Amino acid sequence: MLIIGRLLLGVGVGFANQSTPVYLSEMAPAKIRGALNICFQVAITSGILVANLINYGTSNMAKNGWRVSLGLAAVPAILMVIGSFFLPDTPNSMLERGKYEEAKQMLKKVRGTENVDHEFQDIRDACEAAKKVEHPWKNIRQSKYRPALVFCSAIPFFQQITGINVIMFYAPVLFKTLGFGDDAALMSAVITGVVNVLATFVSLYSVDRFGRRFLFLEGGIQMFICQILVGSFIGLKFGTTGTGTLTPATADWILVFICVYVAGFAWSWGPLGWLVPSEICPLEIRPAGQAINVSVNMFFTFLIGQFFLTMLCHMKFGLFYFFAGMVAIMTIFIYFLFPETRGVPIEEMGRVWKQHWFWKNYIPDDAVIGGNDEN
């Protein structure tokens, strides 16, 4: 029963992860699209924190604590179902179905102004181009969509290979292994959850002020340093044999560096892993691009979740060095290949790729739509 329920839950999570970032990106004005989209990540991190608090509270219940913990998960699901009945369609979705006047009225409503002609025309041009595409899964492999395909595949892969799910999934197990008691391990997981939520609000403030590249690079450097420090502390105390003890001071320092690591992820790769793929795909391949993003994300979440404990047993402190190496690779990847997308309307993203030193070789002139400065 639990396995079947978990599979059905996975279907629901997949649908939500597929639709929510795209919906937010299509409804938001370009100048605040990042902040509004990151509200999705705020909700995720808040949910993780609440789940940790519930687990901490129900752990002391003698018999039915696990039932209460699982059953309360129905509350946000019910809220999502009820709330979805009050959500309007996006202008992009209306245009795709030929509802031109309704789409324009909706665009005026969500922008709060009557002056939407330039943006509406850009969206309409993108919709007309999208209607000519019959096979988005086939077309996304075309040269002009190469940047979108690469980043919709690489960003979710790198997001998971940072090792964040090692911390979030196995925080109580990890802290218990390091010498914390049962209650202390759960409380440490709650602490990292609080840091996760608070740091996500930092990205909410900064993503449209400093841009995506800055947060990607700063977060990558911060995570790299913390992974090296945590690995070194554990290596010095436990060595390659895995035997040893932690002093309270050392345990506290490990917790501090893990929290700083979680903060670095929470204001960079965490929210941007959902924001960037949802805003870089042209309308004609957007469903395929977002599906790839979600699928790659979930696949590597599953893979790392399955093999983490085995890797920890064999690699011991070297596992943190492994994740640090992956963080270094992905930070270099972003530095050289990812252009800034802050404030660029989704329909004009082709212009960004055309101006990039590497991706311009893949983008033909007719793939650049718009050019209006209207935000």
Disulfide bonds with the S-S distance in Angstrom:
none
